[in-house]
Every structure is written in structure tokens, then in C-alpha cells.
Amino acid sequence: MKKTGSDNSPRGTEPADGSQAEPIERARLQAEVAKQRVRIAKEELKRARKRLKEAKREAKRARKLAASTRKIWKRARRNARKSGATGVVTGVRTRGGSRSQKTRAASKSRQTAQS
């Protein structure tokens, strides 16, 4: 007689040689691996979101710096046109808003030379 995949043993639902336990164990392991993959993907997504936030912050800082630099450049160009000077402008204020002593001295000497 031809054997089939099922075993009609008198013991009931218990497998004869453990062949049923193997696919169940394999499925359990596959489910565990799938859970690990999901956990790793979630962590990766979290890291990517953090990188995106930081990139947005950096872009905002760069835009602010570019705007302030443009303003300083325009102010210096206007002042240069007003004074009729050509070349490098020494009266440019830095980002902090305070000029250095050299710049102050140069602007004072220009003022005294004009008067």
C-alpha cells in the first residue's frame, strides 16, 4: 500500500517521528526573523527622520547666514558708492554686529580726512 503524508497512529495527534514539529519550528523562526526585520526597519526610519530634521535645521541656518551676508554686502556696496571709493571696503560689519578696532580706526581716519 502507498504511504501518504498523514500518519494514522493510535497515539492521536502526536507525530510519529517529529516531522510535524520541524515545519512549525521553521515557521516560528521565520516569524521571529520577520519581527527583527521590522524592528530594524523602524529604527532605520527613526534615524532617517532625525537626519532629515538636522538637514532642515542646517538649511535654515544657511539661509539665515546667506541673508545676513547679503545684507552686509549690499550695505557695504551702498556705502562704497556713496563715498565714491573703489576697491575693498573696510567699513564692513561682521555678523556679530560690532566692528573691529582696525575698522573703527579706518572709518575715523576717513572722517577726519573728509573734514
DRENKOLTOR-176856 format. One line per field, with one value per residue: residue number from 0; x, y, z of N, C-alpha, C, CB in turn; chain; residue in one letter. Coordinates in steps of 0.001 Angstrom, whole numbers. Each point is the difference from the previous one (the first is absolute). Glycine has a CB too. Example, Ala and Ser with C-alpha at 12.3 -4.5 7.8 and 13.67 -1.06 7.14 Angstrom:
# residues 2
i	c(0; 1);
n.x	c(13190; 1542);
n.y	c(-5690; 2223);
n.z	c(7800; -1966);
ca.x	c(-890; 820);
ca.y	c(1190; 1190);
ca.z	c(0; 60);
c.x	c(900; -770);
c.y	c(1200; 1090);
c.z	c(0; 730);
cb.x	c(-1892; 1184);
cb.y	c(-1173; -628);
cb.z	c(1246; -2145);
ch	c(A; A);
aa	c(A; S);
This chain:
# residues 115
i	c(0; 1; 2; 3; 4; 5; 6; 7; 8; 9; 10; 11; 12; 13; 14; 15; 16; 17; 18; 19; 20; 21; 22; 23; 24; 25; 26; 27; 28; 29; 30; 31; 32; 33; 34; 35; 36; 37; 38; 39; 40; 41; 42; 43; 44; 45; 46; 47; 48; 49; 50; 51; 52; 53; 54; 55; 56; 57; 58; 59; 60; 61; 62; 63; 64; 65; 66; 67; 68; 69; 70; 71; 72; 73; 74; 75; 76; 77; 78; 79; 80; 81; 82; 83; 84; 85; 86; 87; 88; 89; 90; 91; 92; 93; 94; 95; 96; 97; 98; 99; 100; 101; 102; 103; 104; 105; 106; 107; 108; 109; 110; 111; 112; 113; 114);
n.x	c(831; 1346; 1441; -2508; 2096; -1593; 1930; -3083; 2231; -2469; 1476; -2872; 1042; 2766; 1241; 140; 2354; -1085; -1851; -1569; 2778; 891; -2384; 65; 3004; -475; -2217; 1872; 2263; -1980; -987; 2998; 586; -2570; 963; 2786; -1371; -1679; 2564; 1517; -2391; -115; 3048; -252; -2295; 1722; 2372; -1914; -1112; 2949; 698; -2545; 776; 2845; -1070; -1869; 2392; 1711; -2223; -219; 3087; -83; -2319; 1558; 2588; -1461; -1285; 2712; 1522; -2172; 329; 3070; -269; -1976; 1850; 2470; -1613; -984; 2884; 1111; -2152; 658; 3052; -313; 1208; 679; 273; -1192; -2851; 2495; -3319; -245; -1739; 1649; -2660; 523; -1566; 3351; 1307; 2348; 761; 115; -2853; 613; 2501; -1625; -2203; 2162; 1434; -2760; -580; 2788; -255; -2792; 1217);
n.y	c(-1148; 2318; 559; 2088; 1964; -1990; -1647; -1607; 566; -1562; 3074; 1350; 1657; -1939; 828; -3152; 1994; 2978; 155; 2173; 1306; 884; 1956; 1162; 860; 1496; 1890; 918; 1002; 1742; 1595; 767; 1304; 1868; 1293; 805; 1553; 1803; 898; 1004; 1817; 1603; 760; 1153; 2017; 1273; 748; 1474; 1971; 881; 753; 1885; 1699; 587; 1060; 2166; 1160; 440; 1706; 2045; 627; 680; 2167; 1587; 213; 1163; 2402; 981; -44; 1851; 2166; 239; 467; 2411; 1552; -97; 1185; 2559; 751; -68; 2093; 2048; 126; 321; -3080; -1247; -2491; -1721; 1479; 403; 203; -3600; 472; -2739; -1192; 2020; 2454; 604; 1511; -1873; 2322; -114; 1314; 2347; 893; 184; 1957; 2036; 332; 730; 2311; 1413; -58; 1629; 2424);
n.z	c(0; -1888; 3015; -271; 854; 2105; 1923; -165; 2912; 1461; 522; -1194; -1780; 523; -3120; 46; 432; 1664; -3020; 2000; 1079; -2993; -601; 2992; -274; -2734; 1246; 2421; -1948; -1730; 2567; 772; -2802; 153; 2754; -1281; -2343; 1964; 1613; -2556; -969; 2767; -118; -2908; 812; 2331; -1952; -2042; 2250; 813; -2970; -195; 2542; -1126; -2820; 1426; 1684; -2587; -1467; 2432; -42; -3064; 268; 2216; -1713; -2546; 1634; 1191; -2816; -1348; 2248; -415; -3096; 251; 2025; -1935; -2451; 1611; 888; -2982; -1018; 2316; -653; -3366; 1281; -2856; 1875; 1698; 904; 2385; 405; 5; 2869; 328; -338; 2468; -1591; 139; -2630; 862; 1794; -3205; -190; 2010; -1662; -2731; 1173; 1299; -2792; -1501; 2069; -446; -3247; 110; 1888);
ca.x	c(-831; 760; -55; -367; 680; -560; 276; -1173; 480; -995; 337; -791; 530; 1444; 669; 718; 1450; 351; 23; -924; 585; 996; -591; -507; 1176; 498; -919; 223; 1265; -221; -766; 946; 871; -818; -146; 1288; 111; -909; 627; 1144; -532; -531; 1146; 598; -912; 164; 1277; -155; -783; 904; 920; -780; -209; 1279; 271; -878; 559; 1220; -417; -541; 1160; 703; -806; 138; 1350; 76; -767; 749; 1191; -459; -299; 1280; 630; -744; 281; 1371; 5; -648; 927; 1114; -496; -208; 1285; 731; 1233; 36; 865; -494; -654; 455; -1017; -1021; -237; -46; -1290; -294; -542; 982; 1149; 1285; 674; 621; -1051; -379; 1082; -22; -1135; 316; 989; -713; -828; 868; 560; -1044; -309);
ca.y	c(1148; 1238; 829; 1398; 912; -54; -1234; -394; -738; -50; 944; 1213; 1085; 58; -532; -1240; 169; 1411; 701; 1129; 1044; 733; 1135; 969; 694; 832; 1136; 860; 694; 985; 1102; 728; 751; 1076; 1008; 689; 881; 1130; 832; 665; 994; 1112; 749; 685; 1090; 1004; 673; 814; 1185; 877; 619; 976; 1163; 709; 631; 1167; 1023; 502; 827; 1238; 788; 481; 1069; 1183; 520; 570; 1252; 1029; 311; 820; 1335; 655; 298; 1113; 1202; 403; 496; 1318; 927; 240; 890; 1323; 635; 115; -784; -1234; -1017; -730; 841; -422; 295; -1046; -556; -1459; -574; 308; 1335; 955; 107; -152; 1265; 465; 582; 1260; 949; 354; 881; 1282; 690; 471; 1140; 1163; 413; 702; 1299);
ca.z	c(0; -142; 1204; -209; 908; 1353; 738; 779; 1167; 1059; 1067; -144; -822; 154; -1178; 233; 83; 174; -1288; 76; 835; -783; -716; 972; 517; -1105; -125; 1154; -238; -1071; 594; 853; -903; -565; 1056; 85; -1170; 222; 1028; -633; -943; 790; 512; -1147; -329; 1052; -262; -1212; 375; 742; -977; -769; 877; 119; -1295; -91; 892; -641; -1137; 556; 434; -1194; -593; 848; -186; -1352; -1; 731; -798; -1125; 519; 285; -1287; -614; 777; -326; -1387; 40; 647; -917; -1061; 595; 285; -1261; 71; -792; 603; 1158; 989; 1328; 1002; -9; 1320; 31; 367; 1391; 97; 489; -892; 662; 280; -1241; -827; 635; -229; -1420; -261; 629; -809; -1195; 405; 242; -1290; -762; 586);
c.x	c(897; -164; -362; 749; -515; 282; -1208; 435; -1067; 271; -773; 704; 1520; 683; 855; 1499; 442; 20; -935; 624; 964; -608; -536; 1149; 574; -872; 187; 1277; -151; -773; 910; 931; -765; -198; 1285; 161; -872; 611; 1163; -474; -555; 1130; 656; -845; 139; 1293; -94; -794; 866; 951; -717; -228; 1272; 348; -870; 513; 1228; -342; -539; 1138; 717; -769; 132; 1362; 144; -729; 773; 1256; -364; -283; 1279; 678; -678; 292; 1393; 67; -631; 932; 1169; -426; -167; 1323; 840; 1299; -123; 917; -675; -575; 409; -1055; -1104; -140; -82; -1350; -399; -536; 999; 1201; 1285; 632; 646; -1035; -441; 1048; -6; -1152; 223; 990; -639; -832; 862; 612; -1024; -271; 1133);
c.y	c(1240; 841; 1428; 851; -82; -1364; -320; -837; 41; 1007; 1312; 1028; 108; -604; -1209; 226; 1467; 791; 1210; 1165; 864; 1166; 1073; 826; 951; 1249; 976; 813; 1072; 1212; 854; 874; 1186; 1117; 818; 984; 1239; 958; 788; 1090; 1212; 870; 815; 1211; 1136; 790; 909; 1267; 997; 709; 1081; 1263; 820; 713; 1241; 1133; 655; 911; 1343; 914; 606; 1132; 1286; 654; 660; 1332; 1102; 406; 873; 1429; 783; 422; 1182; 1311; 527; 587; 1390; 1048; 334; 940; 1427; 722; 174; -788; -1229; -976; -655; 978; -505; 193; -1024; -565; -1519; -459; 368; 1398; 1017; -1; -149; 1359; 567; 708; 1332; 1075; 469; 951; 1364; 787; 528; 1233; 1247; 499; 775; 1383; 1008);
c.z	c(0; 1258; -363; 1029; 1421; 623; 874; 1200; 1106; 1116; -114; -888; 72; -1221; 353; 175; 89; -1293; 2; 773; -808; -796; 950; 552; -1055; -157; 1158; -178; -1084; 526; 872; -848; -610; 1022; 138; -1148; 158; 1016; -581; -952; 747; 539; -1107; -403; 1019; -223; -1215; 303; 769; -947; -794; 824; 89; -1303; -182; 875; -638; -1171; 486; 454; -1203; -672; 797; -206; -1368; -52; 707; -770; -1184; 443; 256; -1303; -685; 717; -338; -1403; -70; 593; -918; -1113; 527; 194; -1256; -1; -885; 690; 1195; 1017; 1373; 1062; 61; 1398; -98; 507; 1422; 202; 523; -932; 795; 205; -1256; -869; 569; -270; -1452; -295; 643; -831; -1285; 326; 221; -1301; -816; 575; -112);
cb.x	c(-1854; -295; 1704; -2303; 382; -1808; 2509; -1440; 2420; -330; 2259; -992; -2138; -246; 1; -1745; 205; 1311; 543; -1943; -239; 1311; -586; -1902; 496; 899; -1649; -1205; 1241; 7; -2102; -104; 1315; -1168; -1641; 993; 481; -2003; -681; 1348; -545; -1992; 366; 992; -1598; -1284; 1208; 98; -2093; -161; 1298; -1126; -1720; 778; 626; -1944; -854; 1223; -529; -2093; 259; 985; -1600; -1554; 888; 135; -2142; -876; 1045; -974; -2103; 249; 635; -1806; -1511; 894; -127; -2235; -653; 943; -1179; -2056; -72; -1006; 434; -445; 2010; 1698; -1965; 2294; 515; 490; -1207; 2475; 435; 1756; -2196; -773; -1299; 299; 405; 1671; -754; -1234; 1365; 1039; -1527; -437; 1814; -71; -1652; 502; 1510; -1025; -1494);
cb.y	c(-1258; -49; -1462; -646; 1480; 1645; 451; 48; 553; -2394; -1027; -426; 1200; -125; 2285; -1184; -2110; -685; -2168; -1598; -1483; -2120; -1559; -1535; -1966; -2059; -1466; -1646; -2076; -1858; -1394; -1862; -2112; -1662; -1490; -1994; -1993; -1450; -1651; -2112; -1839; -1396; -1764; -2181; -1644; -1461; -1937; -2078; -1403; -1503; -2148; -1868; -1264; -1692; -2240; -1504; -1274; -2078; -2075; -1217; -1481; -2280; -1703; -1026; -1783; -2306; -1302; -911; -2158; -2041; -880; -1361; -2413; -1594; -816; -1784; -2370; -1111; -924; -2262; -1949; -843; -987; 2233; 817; 1240; 1270; -1828; 496; 561; 2354; -557; 2101; -111; -1876; -1579; -1030; -332; 1490; -2271; -753; -1889; -2283; -1270; -1101; -2213; -1992; -1001; -1463; -2346; -1583; -853; -1996; -2201; -1181);
cb.z	c(1200; -2510; 1114; -912; -1914; -645; -8; -2077; -593; -542; 98; 2257; 349; 2498; -1007; -1316; -1286; 1946; -1133; -109; 2011; -155; -1856; 593; 1500; -1171; -1208; 1464; 685; -1706; -40; 1704; -510; -1486; 1212; 1144; -1436; -530; 1755; 198; -1631; 619; 1740; -790; -1064; 1623; 1010; -1417; 81; 1994; -169; -1262; 1323; 1687; -972; -471; 2010; 691; -1329; 726; 2019; -322; -878; 1686; 1526; -988; -34; 2179; 699; -1074; 1031; 2113; -228; -695; 1852; 1523; -866; 221; 2233; 523; -1089; 1147; 2276; -293; 2344; -2151; -768; -383; -1546; -674; -321; -2411; 718; 373; -1573; 622; 348; 2382; -1551; -1015; 2348; 99; -682; 1783; 1807; -578; -121; 2231; 959; -896; 1064; 2302; 26; -588; 1544);
ch	c(A; A; A; A; A; A; A; A; A; A; A; A; A; A; A; A; A; A; A; A; A; A; A; A; A; A; A; A; A; A; A; A; A; A; A; A; A; A; A; A; A; A; A; A; A; A; A; A; A; A; A; A; A; A; A; A; A; A; A; A; A; A; A; A; A; A; A; A; A; A; A; A; A; A; A; A; A; A; A; A; A; A; A; A; A; A; A; A; A; A; A; A; A; A; A; A; A; A; A; A; A; A; A; A; A; A; A; A; A; A; A; A; A; A; A);
aa	c(M; K; K; T; G; S; D; N; S; P; R; G; T; E; P; A; D; G; S; Q; A; E; P; I; E; R; A; R; L; Q; A; E; V; A; K; Q; R; V; R; I; A; K; E; E; L; K; R; A; R; K; R; L; K; E; A; K; R; E; A; K; R; A; R; K; L; A; A; S; T; R; K; I; W; K; R; A; R; R; N; A; R; K; S; G; A; T; G; V; V; T; G; V; R; T; R; G; G; S; R; S; Q; K; T; R; A; A; S; K; S; R; Q; T; A; Q; S);
